[in-house]
Amino acid sequence: MRREDLEACRHTGKLIRAAIYLRKSRAEEHMSLEETLGRHLKELTEYAQKYGYLIDEADIYKEVVSG
């Protein structure tokens, strides 16, 4: 979606459907998987609410094994 389209949606109050992809990076090895993904989900959910994105539970993806 183009920036202009996003701005138009925000001005009309229309929510924009989006997804969240959660993963744990090597830099976060000192944290548990649940702790890391929980923190990421909280931050991304707050961002989505602030900027008018609609996140359905079915559109939250978790990567638990990488590499």
Secondary structure, 3 states (H helix, E strand, C coil): CCHHHHHHHHHHCCCEEEEEEEECCHHHCCCCHHHHHHHHHHHHHHHHHHHCEEEEEEEEEEECCCC
